[in-house]
Amino acid sequence: MKLSVIIPVYNEIGTLEKILKKVKDVKVPKEIILVDDGSTDGSREFLEELKRKDTALKVIFQKENQGKGAALRVGFKKVSGDYVIVQDADLEYDPRDYLKLLKELKGSKTVIYGSRFMGSYKDMTSLHFFGNRILTVLTNLLFGVALTDMETCYKLIPVELIKKIEIKSNRFNFEPEITAKILKNGYKIKEVPISYAGRTASEGKKITWRDGFSALATLIKFRFLS
């Protein structure tokens, strides 16, 4: 089994090299796809040099910043593995947790989510904590499921499913859209505990309260209209 790891990058020069090493160190057959979403802090130049040195990496450059969802939409078109997972380019999530998700794969109609709230999490702001809780509760009510962490980055998804889903969201509302479409395609979501170490806006955190309202609208839209 081959894992496709997609890393969307936007102004992450301070952590990019470290997270890439952590991903490479995970001992599973994998491909790594990096999508630079119009970085201006040196991340793009770092990836250009990396692409020349390491031809095994797939590196894609967006001409301008369009958002996480837009970067992932491009990355998903390039995957060649059996399962795909998204890795944020900061250090909030630990790639060693891939093994926990992969261990739980049973059956072809299963998607595995890594739940921060079932595991250990620290340095999550109150805004993000309650925002995540509200969005997860709404997901459960709308779709009749019992998730604990809908907004998690770690979603282990069969490539055959991701290839047939059309992602429309350009920003962080990718998370509710993909969850809605996974469930509407008849897949079951199983959660496993993972670790999480949050960062602040001053450290580069990009999601804001506005994205929370966008996520709410996205959940309702893709539950009833798409």
Stockholm file with secondary structure:
# STOCKHOLM 1.0

chainA/1-226         MKLSVIIPVYNEIGTLEKILKKVKDVKVPKEIILVDDGSTDGSREFLEELKRKDTALKVIFQKENQGKGAALRVGFKKVSGDYVIVQDADLEYDPRDYLKLLKELKGSKTVIYGSRFMGSYKDMTSLHFFGNRILTVLTNLLFGVALTDMETCYKLIPVELIKKIEIKSNRFNFEPEITAKILKNGYKIKEVPISYAGRTASEGKKITWRDGFSALATLIKFRFLS
#=GR chainA/1-226 SS CCEEEEEEESSCTTTHHHHHHHHHHSCSCEEEEEEECSCCSSHHHHHHHHHHHCTTSEEEECSSCCCHHHHHHHHHTTCCSSEEEECCSSSSBCGGGHHHHHHTCCSTTEEEEEEEEEEEEESCCHHHHHHHHHHHHHHHHHHTCCCSCTTCSCEEEEHHHHTTCCCCCCSTTHHHHHHHHHHHTTCEEEEEEEEEECCCGGGTCCCCHHHHHHHHHHHHHHHHTC
#=GC SS_cons         CCEEEEEEESSCTTTHHHHHHHHHHSCSCEEEEEEECSCCSSHHHHHHHHHHHCTTSEEEECSSCCCHHHHHHHHHTTCCSSEEEECCSSSSBCGGGHHHHHHTCCSTTEEEEEEEEEEEEESCCHHHHHHHHHHHHHHHHHHTCCCSCTTCSCEEEEHHHHTTCCCCCCSTTHHHHHHHHHHHTTCEEEEEEEEEECCCGGGTCCCCHHHHHHHHHHHHHHHHTC
//
